[in-house]
Amino acid sequence: MSTLPPPSTKKFPEDSLESKVYKIVEDMKEYLPILNDRNRLGFSLYLYMKGEGDKPEVLMKNLKLTLNNISEVELAKKINNELQKINS
């Protein structure tokens, strides 16, 4: 019995909305130590930017993220500031 290689994945273009949102979350990994938390937050923020999800203030409570050295309110403010840079 042999093992097949994992499927290849295509990366989003650097200027795409997905890349920009996930980069914001990845840049905050000092506050979000768990990779799965960062992935869930990135996807939720992407939906928010498309007009389908909740604001970061709501996401901080609903996603039950593990945070280091920052409060939910402070992290939501940092994220909002970065998201505004994308919109402008």
C-alpha positions as CSV (number, residue, x, y, z in Angstrom):
1,M,0.0,0.0,0.0
2,S,1.4,3.4,-0.9
3,T,0.6,6.9,0.2
4,L,-0.4,9.5,-2.4
5,P,1.1,13.0,-2.2
6,P,-1.2,15.7,-0.8
7,P,-3.2,17.7,-3.3
8,S,-1.6,20.9,-4.5
9,T,-3.1,24.2,-3.4
10,K,-3.2,27.4,-5.4
11,K,-2.2,30.5,-3.6
12,F,-4.3,33.7,-3.9
13,P,-2.7,36.5,-5.8
14,E,-0.9,39.0,-3.6
15,D,-3.3,41.8,-4.4
16,S,-6.5,39.8,-3.7
17,L,-8.8,40.5,-0.8
18,E,-8.2,37.0,0.6
19,S,-4.5,37.5,0.7
20,K,-4.7,40.9,2.3
21,V,-7.1,39.8,5.0
22,Y,-5.2,36.6,5.9
23,K,-2.0,38.7,6.0
24,I,-3.5,41.0,8.6
25,V,-4.3,38.0,10.8
26,E,-1.0,36.3,10.2
27,D,0.8,39.6,11.2
28,M,-1.0,39.4,14.6
29,K,0.2,35.9,15.4
30,E,1.9,37.2,18.5
31,Y,-1.6,37.7,19.9
32,L,-3.1,34.6,18.3
33,P,-0.8,31.7,19.0
34,I,-3.0,28.9,17.6
35,L,-2.9,28.5,13.8
36,N,-6.5,27.2,13.7
37,D,-7.7,30.3,15.5
38,R,-5.9,32.5,12.9
39,N,-7.4,30.5,10.0
40,R,-11.0,30.8,11.5
41,L,-10.5,34.5,12.1
42,G,-9.1,35.1,8.6
43,F,-12.0,33.4,7.0
44,S,-14.5,35.2,9.2
45,L,-12.9,38.6,8.4
46,Y,-12.9,37.8,4.7
47,L,-16.7,37.2,4.9
48,Y,-17.1,40.4,6.7
49,M,-15.2,42.3,4.0
50,K,-17.5,40.8,1.4
51,G,-20.5,42.0,3.4
52,E,-21.6,38.5,4.6
53,G,-20.1,38.4,8.2
54,D,-20.0,40.0,11.5
55,K,-17.9,43.0,12.6
56,P,-14.5,42.2,14.3
57,E,-16.0,43.2,17.7
58,V,-18.6,40.5,17.4
59,L,-16.2,37.9,16.0
60,M,-13.8,38.2,19.0
61,K,-16.6,37.0,21.2
62,N,-18.2,34.4,18.9
63,L,-15.0,32.7,17.8
64,K,-13.7,32.1,21.3
65,L,-10.1,32.8,20.3
66,T,-7.1,32.1,22.5
67,L,-5.4,35.5,23.0
68,N,-2.0,36.4,24.4
69,N,-1.2,39.7,26.1
70,I,-4.2,41.6,24.5
71,S,-7.9,42.0,25.2
72,E,-10.6,41.2,22.7
73,V,-11.5,44.9,22.5
74,E,-7.9,46.0,21.8
75,L,-7.4,43.3,19.1
76,A,-10.7,44.2,17.5
77,K,-9.5,47.8,17.3
78,K,-6.2,46.8,15.7
79,I,-8.0,44.6,13.2
80,N,-10.5,47.4,12.3
81,N,-7.6,49.8,11.7
82,E,-5.9,47.4,9.3
83,L,-9.2,46.6,7.5
84,Q,-9.7,50.3,6.9
85,K,-6.4,50.5,5.2
86,I,-7.6,47.8,2.7
87,N,-10.8,49.8,2.0
88,S,-8.9,53.0,1.3
